[in-house]
Amino acid sequence: MARVGNDLNSGTSQFYINLNDNRAALDGKYTVFGKVIGGMNVAYTLGSLPVYTPPDGQPITPSNAMLTSVTISDSP
């Protein structure tokens, strides 16, 4: 869950699907929860879209990065 700077109480509804194992980089300051149980190909497709140079990192063509349906469940 994303947060703003060092403010521990600034978590918002921005969620990330990690395409690589980056647990060490998160260093205990972020909450990691959940698991993709289907459709990981969509996450890899989104991850391969061309983006602007960091730190922005936003998709160059945002309309290519739209999800039309996501299901979040408390059990697989």
C-alpha positions as CSV (number, residue, x, y, z in Angstrom):
1,M,0.0,0.0,0.0
2,A,1.5,3.3,-1.0
3,R,2.2,6.2,1.4
4,V,3.5,9.7,1.1
5,G,7.1,10.2,2.1
6,N,7.9,9.2,5.6
7,D,4.4,9.8,7.0
8,L,3.5,6.3,8.3
9,N,-0.2,7.3,8.5
10,S,-0.5,8.4,4.9
11,G,-1.4,5.1,3.3
12,T,-3.8,5.5,0.4
13,S,-5.6,3.2,-2.0
14,Q,-2.7,2.9,-4.4
15,F,-1.8,-0.8,-4.6
16,Y,1.1,-2.4,-6.4
17,I,1.6,-5.8,-7.9
18,N,5.3,-6.6,-7.5
19,L,6.7,-8.2,-10.6
20,N,10.0,-9.0,-8.9
21,D,10.9,-10.1,-5.4
22,N,11.7,-6.7,-3.7
23,R,10.9,-7.6,-0.1
24,A,14.4,-6.6,1.0
25,A,14.0,-3.1,-0.5
26,L,10.7,-2.6,1.4
27,D,12.7,-2.9,4.6
28,G,9.7,-3.3,6.9
29,K,8.2,0.2,6.2
30,Y,5.4,-1.0,3.9
31,T,2.6,-3.4,4.2
32,V,2.7,-6.4,1.9
33,F,-0.4,-8.4,1.6
34,G,-2.3,-10.5,-0.9
35,K,-1.4,-12.7,-3.8
36,V,-2.4,-12.8,-7.5
37,I,-4.2,-16.1,-8.0
38,G,-5.2,-15.6,-11.7
39,G,-4.5,-13.2,-14.5
40,M,-0.8,-12.6,-13.8
41,N,-0.3,-12.3,-17.5
42,V,-2.3,-9.0,-17.3
43,A,0.2,-7.7,-14.6
44,Y,3.1,-8.6,-16.8
45,T,1.5,-6.9,-19.8
46,L,1.0,-3.7,-17.7
47,G,4.6,-4.0,-16.4
48,S,5.9,-4.0,-19.9
49,L,4.2,-0.8,-21.1
50,P,6.6,2.1,-22.0
51,V,6.8,4.7,-19.2
52,Y,8.2,8.2,-18.8
53,T,11.6,8.4,-17.2
54,P,11.5,8.0,-13.4
55,P,10.7,9.4,-11.0
56,D,7.4,9.9,-12.8
57,G,7.3,6.5,-14.3
58,Q,3.7,7.0,-15.5
59,P,2.6,5.1,-18.7
60,I,3.3,7.2,-21.9
61,T,-0.2,6.1,-23.2
62,P,-2.4,5.9,-20.0
63,S,-5.3,4.5,-22.0
64,N,-3.3,1.3,-22.5
65,A,-3.0,0.8,-18.7
66,M,-6.7,0.7,-17.8
67,L,-8.2,-2.3,-16.0
68,T,-11.9,-2.8,-16.7
69,S,-12.4,-5.4,-14.0
70,V,-10.7,-6.5,-10.8
71,T,-11.9,-8.9,-8.2
72,I,-10.5,-8.8,-4.7
73,S,-11.5,-11.6,-2.4
74,D,-10.7,-12.6,1.2
75,S,-10.2,-16.2,0.1
76,P,-8.9,-17.9,-3.1
